[in-house]
């Protein structure tokens, strides 16, 4: 979510802040499909895009 290359609690917190508290939007390629900038980005091929 926050594209720091780690999957941790900070990702969940960032998502909740974005959805419910007016926090910053996720980094590119949001809101479109594509891979993130992190070397550990997940593949987007299985999404609904």
PDB file with SEQRES, HELIX, SHEET and CRYST1 records, atoms N, CA, C and O in Angstrom:
SEQRES   1 A   49  UNK UNK UNK UNK UNK UNK UNK UNK UNK UNK UNK UNK UNK          
SEQRES   2 A   49  UNK UNK UNK UNK UNK UNK UNK UNK UNK UNK UNK UNK UNK          
SEQRES   3 A   49  UNK UNK UNK UNK UNK UNK UNK UNK UNK UNK UNK UNK UNK          
SEQRES   4 A   49  UNK UNK UNK UNK UNK UNK UNK UNK UNK UNK                      
HELIX    1 AA1 UNK A    9  UNK A   20  1                                  12    
CRYST1    1.000    1.000    1.000  90.00  90.00  90.00 P 1           1          
ATOM      1  N   UNK A   1       0.823  -1.201   0.000  1.00  0.00           N  
ATOM      2  CA  UNK A   1       0.000   0.000   0.000  1.00  0.00           C  
ATOM      3  C   UNK A   1       0.860   1.256   0.000  1.00  0.00           C  
ATOM      4  O   UNK A   1       0.613   2.171  -0.785  1.00  0.00           O  
ATOM      5  N   UNK A   2       1.860   1.314   0.862  1.00  0.00           N  
ATOM      6  CA  UNK A   2       2.680   2.525   0.913  1.00  0.00           C  
ATOM      7  C   UNK A   2       3.949   2.396   0.077  1.00  0.00           C  
ATOM      8  O   UNK A   2       4.788   3.297   0.086  1.00  0.00           O  
ATOM      9  N   UNK A   3       4.102   1.277  -0.649  1.00  0.00           N  
ATOM     10  CA  UNK A   3       5.181   1.040  -1.620  1.00  0.00           C  
ATOM     11  C   UNK A   3       6.574   1.185  -1.027  1.00  0.00           C  
ATOM     12  O   UNK A   3       7.486   1.705  -1.669  1.00  0.00           O  
ATOM     13  N   UNK A   4       6.725   0.716   0.212  1.00  0.00           N  
ATOM     14  CA  UNK A   4       8.066   0.751   0.812  1.00  0.00           C  
ATOM     15  C   UNK A   4       8.792  -0.575   0.656  1.00  0.00           C  
ATOM     16  O   UNK A   4       9.895  -0.747   1.175  1.00  0.00           O  
ATOM     17  N   UNK A   5       8.170  -1.524  -0.063  1.00  0.00           N  
ATOM     18  CA  UNK A   5       8.792  -2.809  -0.310  1.00  0.00           C  
ATOM     19  C   UNK A   5       8.563  -3.836   0.774  1.00  0.00           C  
ATOM     20  O   UNK A   5       9.054  -4.960   0.671  1.00  0.00           O  
ATOM     21  N   UNK A   6       7.835  -3.481   1.800  1.00  0.00           N  
ATOM     22  CA  UNK A   6       7.552  -4.389   2.913  1.00  0.00           C  
ATOM     23  C   UNK A   6       6.050  -4.613   3.014  1.00  0.00           C  
ATOM     24  O   UNK A   6       5.260  -3.723   2.696  1.00  0.00           O  
ATOM     25  N   UNK A   7       5.657  -5.803   3.458  1.00  0.00           N  
ATOM     26  CA  UNK A   7       4.263  -6.088   3.779  1.00  0.00           C  
ATOM     27  C   UNK A   7       4.166  -6.125   5.293  1.00  0.00           C  
ATOM     28  O   UNK A   7       4.551  -7.107   5.927  1.00  0.00           O  
ATOM     29  N   UNK A   8       3.645  -5.039   5.869  1.00  0.00           N  
ATOM     30  CA  UNK A   8       3.572  -4.939   7.316  1.00  0.00           C  
ATOM     31  C   UNK A   8       2.367  -4.118   7.736  1.00  0.00           C  
ATOM     32  O   UNK A   8       1.563  -3.718   6.894  1.00  0.00           O  
ATOM     33  N   UNK A   9       2.236  -3.870   9.005  1.00  0.00           N  
ATOM     34  CA  UNK A   9       1.082  -3.157   9.558  1.00  0.00           C  
ATOM     35  C   UNK A   9       0.949  -1.744   9.007  1.00  0.00           C  
ATOM     36  O   UNK A   9      -0.152  -1.194   8.974  1.00  0.00           O  
ATOM     37  N   UNK A  10       2.052  -1.157   8.577  1.00  0.00           N  
ATOM     38  CA  UNK A  10       2.002   0.194   8.020  1.00  0.00           C  
ATOM     39  C   UNK A  10       1.151   0.234   6.752  1.00  0.00           C  
ATOM     40  O   UNK A  10       0.536   1.259   6.457  1.00  0.00           O  
ATOM     41  N   UNK A  11       1.106  -0.868   5.999  1.00  0.00           N  
ATOM     42  CA  UNK A  11       0.267  -0.912   4.804  1.00  0.00           C  
ATOM     43  C   UNK A  11      -1.208  -0.820   5.179  1.00  0.00           C  
ATOM     44  O   UNK A  11      -1.964  -0.070   4.560  1.00  0.00           O  
ATOM     45  N   UNK A  12      -1.611  -1.570   6.175  1.00  0.00           N  
ATOM     46  CA  UNK A  12      -3.001  -1.515   6.631  1.00  0.00           C  
ATOM     47  C   UNK A  12      -3.371  -0.155   7.186  1.00  0.00           C  
ATOM     48  O   UNK A  12      -4.461   0.354   6.924  1.00  0.00           O  
ATOM     49  N   UNK A  13      -2.476   0.427   7.944  1.00  0.00           N  
ATOM     50  CA  UNK A  13      -2.727   1.755   8.512  1.00  0.00           C  
ATOM     51  C   UNK A  13      -2.860   2.790   7.399  1.00  0.00           C  
ATOM     52  O   UNK A  13      -3.748   3.642   7.442  1.00  0.00           O  
ATOM     53  N   UNK A  14      -1.980   2.718   6.404  1.00  0.00           N  
ATOM     54  CA  UNK A  14      -2.052   3.659   5.278  1.00  0.00           C  
ATOM     55  C   UNK A  14      -3.368   3.524   4.534  1.00  0.00           C  
ATOM     56  O   UNK A  14      -3.967   4.524   4.138  1.00  0.00           O  
ATOM     57  N   UNK A  15      -3.825   2.277   4.340  1.00  0.00           N  
ATOM     58  CA  UNK A  15      -5.084   2.054   3.642  1.00  0.00           C  
ATOM     59  C   UNK A  15      -6.264   2.608   4.424  1.00  0.00           C  
ATOM     60  O   UNK A  15      -7.133   3.267   3.854  1.00  0.00           O  
ATOM     61  N   UNK A  16      -6.299   2.346   5.725  1.00  0.00           N  
ATOM     62  CA  UNK A  16      -7.390   2.857   6.563  1.00  0.00           C  
ATOM     63  C   UNK A  16      -7.386   4.379   6.582  1.00  0.00           C  
ATOM     64  O   UNK A  16      -8.448   5.000   6.520  1.00  0.00           O  
ATOM     65  N   UNK A  17      -6.215   4.984   6.667  1.00  0.00           N  
ATOM     66  CA  UNK A  17      -6.135   6.445   6.650  1.00  0.00           C  
ATOM     67  C   UNK A  17      -6.658   6.998   5.327  1.00  0.00           C  
ATOM     68  O   UNK A  17      -7.376   7.998   5.316  1.00  0.00           O  
ATOM     69  N   UNK A  18      -6.304   6.355   4.212  1.00  0.00           N  
ATOM     70  CA  UNK A  18      -6.787   6.816   2.906  1.00  0.00           C  
ATOM     71  C   UNK A  18      -8.297   6.679   2.796  1.00  0.00           C  
ATOM     72  O   UNK A  18      -8.978   7.602   2.350  1.00  0.00           O  
ATOM     73  N   UNK A  19      -8.821   5.528   3.203  1.00  0.00           N  
ATOM     74  CA  UNK A  19     -10.250   5.271   3.038  1.00  0.00           C  
ATOM     75  C   UNK A  19     -11.141   6.076   3.980  1.00  0.00           C  
ATOM     76  O   UNK A  19     -12.225   6.505   3.585  1.00  0.00           O  
ATOM     77  N   UNK A  20     -10.700   6.284   5.217  1.00  0.00           N  
ATOM     78  CA  UNK A  20     -11.603   6.841   6.218  1.00  0.00           C  
ATOM     79  C   UNK A  20     -11.165   8.153   6.851  1.00  0.00           C  
ATOM     80  O   UNK A  20     -11.967   8.801   7.523  1.00  0.00           O  
ATOM     81  N   UNK A  21      -9.929   8.557   6.658  1.00  0.00           N  
ATOM     82  CA  UNK A  21      -9.461   9.748   7.364  1.00  0.00           C  
ATOM     83  C   UNK A  21      -8.840  10.798   6.432  1.00  0.00           C  
ATOM     84  O   UNK A  21      -8.153  11.709   6.894  1.00  0.00           O  
ATOM     85  N   UNK A  22      -9.080  10.668   5.131  1.00  0.00           N  
ATOM     86  CA  UNK A  22      -8.557  11.666   4.207  1.00  0.00           C  
ATOM     87  C   UNK A  22      -7.051  11.618   4.043  1.00  0.00           C  
ATOM     88  O   UNK A  22      -6.426  12.630   3.723  1.00  0.00           O  
ATOM     89  N   UNK A  23      -6.458  10.443   4.259  1.00  0.00           N  
ATOM     90  CA  UNK A  23      -5.016  10.297   4.108  1.00  0.00           C  
ATOM     91  C   UNK A  23      -4.586  10.326   2.655  1.00  0.00           C  
ATOM     92  O   UNK A  23      -5.415  10.393   1.748  1.00  0.00           O  
ATOM     93  N   UNK A  24      -3.300  10.276   2.448  1.00  0.00           N  
ATOM     94  CA  UNK A  24      -2.730  10.325   1.099  1.00  0.00           C  
ATOM     95  C   UNK A  24      -3.156   9.101   0.291  1.00  0.00           C  
ATOM     96  O   UNK A  24      -3.299   8.002   0.827  1.00  0.00           O  
ATOM     97  N   UNK A  25      -3.355   9.315  -1.004  1.00  0.00           N  
ATOM     98  CA  UNK A  25      -3.695   8.220  -1.911  1.00  0.00           C  
ATOM     99  C   UNK A  25      -2.486   7.310  -2.096  1.00  0.00           C  
ATOM    100  O   UNK A  25      -1.346   7.745  -1.934  1.00  0.00           O  
ATOM    101  N   UNK A  26      -2.735   6.059  -2.432  1.00  0.00           N  
ATOM    102  CA  UNK A  26      -1.625   5.146  -2.698  1.00  0.00           C  
ATOM    103  C   UNK A  26      -0.762   5.670  -3.848  1.00  0.00           C  
ATOM    104  O   UNK A  26      -1.257   6.403  -4.703  1.00  0.00           O  
ATOM    105  N   UNK A  27       0.521   5.302  -3.878  1.00  0.00           N  
ATOM    106  CA  UNK A  27       1.396   5.761  -4.950  1.00  0.00           C  
ATOM    107  C   UNK A  27       1.028   5.140  -6.301  1.00  0.00           C  
ATOM    108  O   UNK A  27       0.253   4.185  -6.364  1.00  0.00           O  
ATOM    109  N   UNK A  28       1.585   5.686  -7.364  1.00  0.00           N  
ATOM    110  CA  UNK A  28       1.347   5.176  -8.721  1.00  0.00           C  
ATOM    111  C   UNK A  28       1.679   3.698  -8.762  1.00  0.00           C  
ATOM    112  O   UNK A  28       2.636   3.256  -8.127  1.00  0.00           O  
ATOM    113  N   UNK A  29       0.925   2.963  -9.476  1.00  0.00           N  
ATOM    114  CA  UNK A  29       0.037   3.301 -10.581  1.00  0.00           C  
ATOM    115  C   UNK A  29      -1.414   3.551 -10.174  1.00  0.00           C  
ATOM    116  O   UNK A  29      -2.274   3.649 -11.050  1.00  0.00           O  
ATOM    117  N   UNK A  30      -1.719   3.657  -8.880  1.00  0.00           N  
ATOM    118  CA  UNK A  30      -3.079   3.937  -8.427  1.00  0.00           C  
ATOM    119  C   UNK A  30      -3.598   5.192  -9.095  1.00  0.00           C  
ATOM    120  O   UNK A  30      -2.846   6.164  -9.168  1.00  0.00           O  
ATOM    121  N   UNK A  31      -4.802   5.246  -9.579  1.00  0.00           N  
ATOM    122  CA  UNK A  31      -5.919   4.309  -9.477  1.00  0.00           C  
ATOM    123  C   UNK A  31      -6.014   3.333 -10.650  1.00  0.00           C  
ATOM    124  O   UNK A  31      -7.001   2.604 -10.740  1.00  0.00           O  
ATOM    125  N   UNK A  32      -5.047   3.288 -11.537  1.00  0.00           N  
ATOM    126  CA  UNK A  32      -5.096   2.340 -12.649  1.00  0.00           C  
ATOM    127  C   UNK A  32      -4.312   1.081 -12.303  1.00  0.00           C  
ATOM    128  O   UNK A  32      -3.662   1.015 -11.260  1.00  0.00           O  
ATOM    129  N   UNK A  33      -4.373   0.100 -13.165  1.00  0.00           N  
ATOM    130  CA  UNK A  33      -3.618  -1.141 -12.979  1.00  0.00           C  
ATOM    131  C   UNK A  33      -2.174  -0.943 -13.419  1.00  0.00           C  
ATOM    132  O   UNK A  33      -1.862  -0.041 -14.196  1.00  0.00           O  
ATOM    133  N   UNK A  34      -1.324  -1.781 -12.920  1.00  0.00           N  
ATOM    134  CA  UNK A  34       0.080  -1.757 -13.284  1.00  0.00           C  
ATOM    135  C   UNK A  34       0.920  -2.154 -12.101  1.00  0.00           C  
ATOM    136  O   UNK A  34       0.401  -2.353 -11.003  1.00  0.00           O  
ATOM    137  N   UNK A  35       2.219  -2.274 -12.317  1.00  0.00           N  
ATOM    138  CA  UNK A  35       3.086  -2.623 -11.206  1.00  0.00           C  
ATOM    139  C   UNK A  35       3.560  -1.376 -10.497  1.00  0.00           C  
ATOM    140  O   UNK A  35       3.687  -0.306 -11.091  1.00  0.00           O  
ATOM    141  N   UNK A  36       3.815  -1.539  -9.227  1.00  0.00           N  
ATOM    142  CA  UNK A  36       4.330  -0.446  -8.432  1.00  0.00           C  
ATOM    143  C   UNK A  36       5.805  -0.206  -8.691  1.00  0.00           C  
ATOM    144  O   UNK A  36       6.420  -0.871  -9.524  1.00  0.00           O  
ATOM    145  N   UNK A  37       6.355   0.736  -7.981  1.00  0.00           N  
ATOM    146  CA  UNK A  37       7.757   1.090  -8.152  1.00  0.00           C  
ATOM    147  C   UNK A  37       8.680   0.252  -7.293  1.00  0.00           C  
ATOM    148  O   UNK A  37       9.892   0.247  -7.505  1.00  0.00           O  
ATOM    149  N   UNK A  38       8.127  -0.449  -6.337  1.00  0.00           N  
ATOM    150  CA  UNK A  38       8.931  -1.261  -5.432  1.00  0.00           C  
ATOM    151  C   UNK A  38       9.404  -2.527  -6.137  1.00  0.00           C  
ATOM    152  O   UNK A  38       8.652  -3.108  -6.919  1.00  0.00           O  
ATOM    153  N   UNK A  39      10.635  -2.965  -5.874  1.00  0.00           N  
ATOM    154  CA  UNK A  39      11.103  -4.211  -6.502  1.00  0.00           C  
ATOM    155  C   UNK A  39      10.319  -5.443  -6.063  1.00  0.00           C  
ATOM    156  O   UNK A  39      10.430  -6.495  -6.693  1.00  0.00           O  
ATOM    157  N   UNK A  40       9.535  -5.336  -5.002  1.00  0.00           N  
ATOM    158  CA  UNK A  40       8.731  -6.465  -4.535  1.00  0.00           C  
ATOM    159  C   UNK A  40       7.262  -6.294  -4.876  1.00  0.00           C  
ATOM    160  O   UNK A  40       6.406  -6.913  -4.243  1.00  0.00           O  
ATOM    161  N   UNK A  41       6.956  -5.467  -5.864  1.00  0.00           N  
ATOM    162  CA  UNK A  41       5.567  -5.217  -6.233  1.00  0.00           C  
ATOM    163  C   UNK A  41       4.867  -6.503  -6.638  1.00  0.00           C  
ATOM    164  O   UNK A  41       5.465  -7.376  -7.267  1.00  0.00           O  
ATOM    165  N   UNK A  42       3.609  -6.610  -6.276  1.00  0.00           N  
ATOM    166  CA  UNK A  42       2.818  -7.768  -6.647  1.00  0.00           C  
ATOM    167  C   UNK A  42       2.349  -7.632  -8.089  1.00  0.00           C  
ATOM    168  O   UNK A  42       2.190  -6.521  -8.594  1.00  0.00           O  
ATOM    169  N   UNK A  43       2.129  -8.758  -8.743  1.00  0.00           N  
ATOM    170  CA  UNK A  43       1.668  -8.778 -10.113  1.00  0.00           C  
ATOM    171  C   UNK A  43       0.183  -8.408 -10.156  1.00  0.00           C  
ATOM    172  O   UNK A  43      -0.586  -8.842  -9.298  1.00  0.00           O  
ATOM    173  N   UNK A  44      -0.216  -7.629 -11.126  1.00  0.00           N  
ATOM    174  CA  UNK A  44      -1.593  -7.149 -11.215  1.00  0.00           C  
ATOM    175  C   UNK A  44      -2.416  -7.997 -12.193  1.00  0.00           C  
ATOM    176  O   UNK A  44      -3.558  -7.638 -12.478  1.00  0.00           O  
ATOM    177  N   UNK A  45      -1.890  -9.092 -12.709  1.00  0.00           N  
ATOM    178  CA  UNK A  45      -2.584  -9.844 -13.743  1.00  0.00           C  
ATOM    179  C   UNK A  45      -3.835 -10.551 -13.249  1.00  0.00           C  
ATOM    180  O   UNK A  45      -4.701 -10.876 -14.061  1.00  0.00           O  
ATOM    181  N   UNK A  46      -3.963 -10.799 -11.969  1.00  0.00           N  
ATOM    182  CA  UNK A  46      -5.128 -11.492 -11.448  1.00  0.00           C  
ATOM    183  C   UNK A  46      -6.215 -10.559 -10.936  1.00  0.00           C  
ATOM    184  O   UNK A  46      -7.200 -11.017 -10.357  1.00  0.00           O  
ATOM    185  N   UNK A  47      -6.049  -9.266 -11.140  1.00  0.00           N  
ATOM    186  CA  UNK A  47      -7.041  -8.318 -10.648  1.00  0.00           C  
ATOM    187  C   UNK A  47      -8.203  -8.201 -11.630  1.00  0.00           C  
ATOM    188  O   UNK A  47      -8.204  -8.845 -12.679  1.00  0.00           O  
ATOM    189  N   UNK A  48      -9.173  -7.392 -11.290  1.00  0.00           N  
ATOM    190  CA  UNK A  48     -10.347  -7.192 -12.135  1.00  0.00           C  
ATOM    191  C   UNK A  48     -10.115  -6.109 -13.186  1.00  0.00           C  
ATOM    192  O   UNK A  48     -11.075  -5.657 -13.811  1.00  0.00           O  
ATOM    193  N   UNK A  49      -8.906  -5.691 -13.393  1.00  0.00           N  
ATOM    194  CA  UNK A  49      -8.626  -4.614 -14.360  1.00  0.00           C  
ATOM    195  C   UNK A  49      -8.728  -5.088 -15.784  1.00  0.00           C  
ATOM    196  O   UNK A  49      -8.522  -4.305 -16.711  1.00  0.00           O  
TER     197      UNK A  49                                                      
END                                                                             
